[in-house]
Amino acid sequence: MYTRGVNEIAPATCCFKFFTGKIPQSQIISIVKTHSRCHEKGFVVSTARGREICVSQNLDWARKAFEQQEVIKDD
């Protein structure tokens, strides 16, 4: 569901197709933003089942999961 795109400066992760459902918090291992130069803003969610799934940054649950992860990292 996601593709690693390469630009001239550095490797980047970009999403071209997005999952529109909700991934349960208990299944999320990590969530990272796509590269700032990507056409569509997204998150790549790594799940407990070993999948990497692209979701839009417009989804409330995805933003909250990302923000919660960032708070945990800062502790």
N, C-alpha and C positions, 0 to 999 in steps of 0.2 A: 504493500500500500504506500510505501514511500520510496523515494529514489535519492541516492546521493548524487547531487549535481556538482560539477567542478567549474569554478570560475577562474579567471586568470591569476587571482591573488592567492586563494587558498581553497582547500576542499570545503564544501558546504553541504548541509543536508537541507533539501527542499521537498515539500509535499506537493503532489499534483492531483491526488485523489484523497478525499477526506471521509472518515467514518463519521456518521451522523448520530449514532446512538450514544449511550452513556456507558462508560467503563466504571465498574464499582471501585471505590477507593481501595478496598482490600486487595484488588487485583493489580494495582499500580505499583510497580517497583521504582520507576523513575519517570520523570516528564521533563523534556527539554524543548526550548524554543528552536524553531528553524532559523537558519541564517538570515540576517537582516536584509540581504540582497535578494532573497527569494521573492517571487512574484506574489505568492499567497502567504500570509502570516499563519503559521500553524505551530502545533506542538507535536513532538514524537513521543508517544507513550510506550514505555517498555512494560510488558505485563508479566505476571507471575508464570504464565504459560510460555514465556520466551518469545512472544510476538512483539513487533514494533508496529504501532498503529498511528497514523496521522489523524489529528483532529484539529478543527479550526480554533484559533485563539478567540473567536467570538462566543464560544460556548462557556456559559457561567461555570459549570462544574469543572471544566478543564482549567480555567483561570484560577479557580479556588484551589485546585489540587496543586498547580504550579506554585502559587503563593505559599501554600502550606509547606511544601517541600523546601522552598527558599528559607522560611522561618526556621525549620528544623536544621538546615545546613548551618545557619548562623549561630545556633546554640553552642 
